[in-house]
Amino acid sequence: MKAWICLPMLVLLLAGCAGKTAYRDSCANQLGEAWRELDLAKAEGFAGTVSYSKALSLLTAAKTQQQFEAYEGCTSKAERARFYIRESRAGR
């Protein structure tokens, strides 16, 4: 009887762990690209713009989410940061 109770619990536990890795690669790739783009924007002299500051804040938050394995939020923030980096480089 205990086996019938433990088996579904084990399946749910494993399914929960598998869900945490869905956005792991995307998060890492987006963060890496965003940091490179941010460095380029800084080198080009756009470090003082509001968009640059927003991007930096979003990347910091994304990195924190990556550390806590919140990969979907990390990916979302990194994508938004890349948008602000593009805006910064465009002078907006």
GICORQUI-V234645 format. One record per residue. N is the residue number from 0. RES is the residue in one letter. PHI is phi in degrees with one decimal (NA if undefined). NEAR is the number of other C-alpha atoms within 12 Angstrom. D_LAST is the distance of its C-alpha to the last C-alpha in Angstrom with 2 decimals. Layout:
n	res	phi	near	d_last
N	RES	PHI	NEAR	D_LAST
N	RES	PHI	NEAR	D_LAST
This chain:
n	res	phi	near	d_last
0	M	NA	6	65.12
1	K	-64.0	8	62.68
2	A	-64.0	9	61.46
3	W	-70.5	10	60.46
4	I	-85.3	11	58.41
5	C	-72.6	12	56.84
6	L	-60.6	13	55.91
7	P	-63.2	13	53.41
8	M	-64.5	14	51.92
9	L	-65.8	14	51.50
10	V	-62.5	14	49.89
11	L	-64.1	14	47.37
12	L	-63.0	14	46.62
13	L	-67.1	14	46.02
14	A	-66.1	14	43.87
15	G	-63.8	13	41.67
16	C	-67.8	13	41.26
17	A	-67.3	14	40.44
18	G	-67.4	16	37.62
19	K	-70.7	22	35.78
20	T	-97.9	20	35.23
21	A	-59.9	20	33.71
22	Y	-108.2	24	30.09
23	R	-58.3	27	30.98
24	D	-65.9	18	30.22
25	S	-62.3	25	27.02
26	C	-60.0	32	25.81
27	A	-62.4	31	26.82
28	N	-65.6	23	25.28
29	Q	-63.4	33	21.87
30	L	-63.5	37	21.87
31	G	-60.0	24	23.01
32	E	-64.8	22	20.40
33	A	-64.1	37	17.56
34	W	-64.3	28	19.01
35	R	-64.2	20	19.36
36	E	-65.3	31	15.78
37	L	-65.0	39	14.75
38	D	-62.3	22	17.29
39	L	-63.6	20	15.99
40	A	-63.1	29	12.46
41	K	-66.4	23	14.43
42	A	-65.2	14	16.73
43	E	-83.1	18	14.16
44	G	92.3	16	13.11
45	F	-100.3	26	9.82
46	A	-68.2	26	11.99
47	G	-92.0	21	11.14
48	T	-78.9	24	7.61
49	V	-64.6	19	7.99
50	S	-62.3	28	6.91
51	Y	-62.7	37	9.47
52	S	-64.6	24	11.88
53	K	-62.1	27	11.83
54	A	-62.6	37	12.54
55	L	-62.2	34	15.22
56	S	-63.4	24	16.78
57	L	-64.1	32	17.01
58	L	-66.7	38	18.57
59	T	-64.3	22	21.00
60	A	-65.8	25	22.02
61	A	-64.1	37	22.43
62	K	-63.3	32	24.62
63	T	-63.3	21	26.67
64	Q	-64.7	26	27.23
65	Q	-62.1	31	28.29
66	Q	-64.1	16	30.82
67	F	-95.7	16	32.23
68	E	60.2	24	32.40
69	A	-97.7	25	30.05
70	Y	-67.5	30	28.76
71	E	-65.9	26	27.45
72	G	-65.3	30	25.12
73	C	-60.5	36	24.15
74	T	-61.2	34	23.25
75	S	-61.3	29	21.20
76	K	-66.6	33	19.18
77	A	-65.6	41	18.73
78	E	-64.9	29	17.50
79	R	-65.6	27	14.89
80	A	-62.1	36	13.89
81	R	-63.3	37	13.60
82	F	-61.8	27	11.22
83	Y	-66.9	32	8.85
84	I	-65.8	39	9.68
85	R	-61.0	25	8.84
86	E	-62.6	24	5.27
87	S	-62.2	30	5.42
88	R	-68.1	27	7.49
89	A	-85.2	17	5.71
90	G	88.2	18	3.80
91	R	-106.7	18	0.00
